């Protein structure tokens, strides 16, 4: 179990493709292709269009920005 934020982030990145079916580069392309520019808008887009949970949507958004 991750004990700090850096370990949690590393764990989520490691599990991203298994849990979502896409790797980080693919998700970044999707977010950048959406033309959504605000952080919360990107999160909401990923949640509503792709069914991601908040944690993964937020992580992808942070990495895309």
C-alpha positions in Angstrom: 0.0 0.0 0.0 1.5 3.4 -1.0 2.4 5.5 2.1 2.8 8.9 0.5 1.5 10.9 -2.5 4.6 10.1 -4.7 4.2 6.4 -4.1 0.4 6.7 -4.8 1.0 8.5 -8.0 3.6 6.0 -9.2 1.2 3.2 -8.3 -1.6 4.8 -10.3 0.7 5.4 -13.3 1.9 1.8 -13.2 -1.7 0.5 -13.1 -3.3 3.0 -15.5 -3.3 0.9 -18.6 -4.5 -2.2 -16.8 -7.4 -0.3 -15.1 -8.4 2.0 -18.1 -7.3 0.2 -21.2 -5.1 3.0 -22.3 -1.6 4.2 -21.4 -0.8 7.8 -20.3 0.3 9.0 -23.7 -3.0 7.8 -25.2 -5.0 9.6 -22.5 -3.0 12.8 -22.9 -3.8 12.7 -26.7 -7.5 12.3 -25.9 -7.5 15.2 -23.4 -5.5 17.5 -25.7 -7.8 16.5 -28.6 -10.9 17.4 -26.6 -10.2 21.2 -26.7 -11.2 21.4 -23.1 -8.8 23.8 -21.4 -9.8 24.1 -17.8 -8.6 21.5 -15.2 -12.0 20.7 -13.8 -13.5 20.6 -17.3 -10.9 18.0 -18.4 -11.7 15.9 -15.3 -15.4 16.1 -16.0 -14.8 15.2 -19.7 -12.8 12.1 -18.8 -15.3 11.0 -16.2 -18.4 11.6 -18.4 -17.1 10.4 -21.7 -14.8 7.6 -20.6 -16.2 6.6 -17.2 -13.0 7.2 -15.3 -13.0 7.7 -11.6 -11.9 11.0 -10.2 -8.4 9.8 -9.2 -7.4 8.7 -12.7 -9.1 11.6 -14.4 -7.2 14.1 -12.1 -3.9 12.3 -12.6 -4.3 12.3 -16.4 -5.3 15.9 -16.4 -2.3 16.9 -14.2 0.1 15.1 -16.6 -1.5 16.5 -19.7 -1.2 20.1 -18.5 
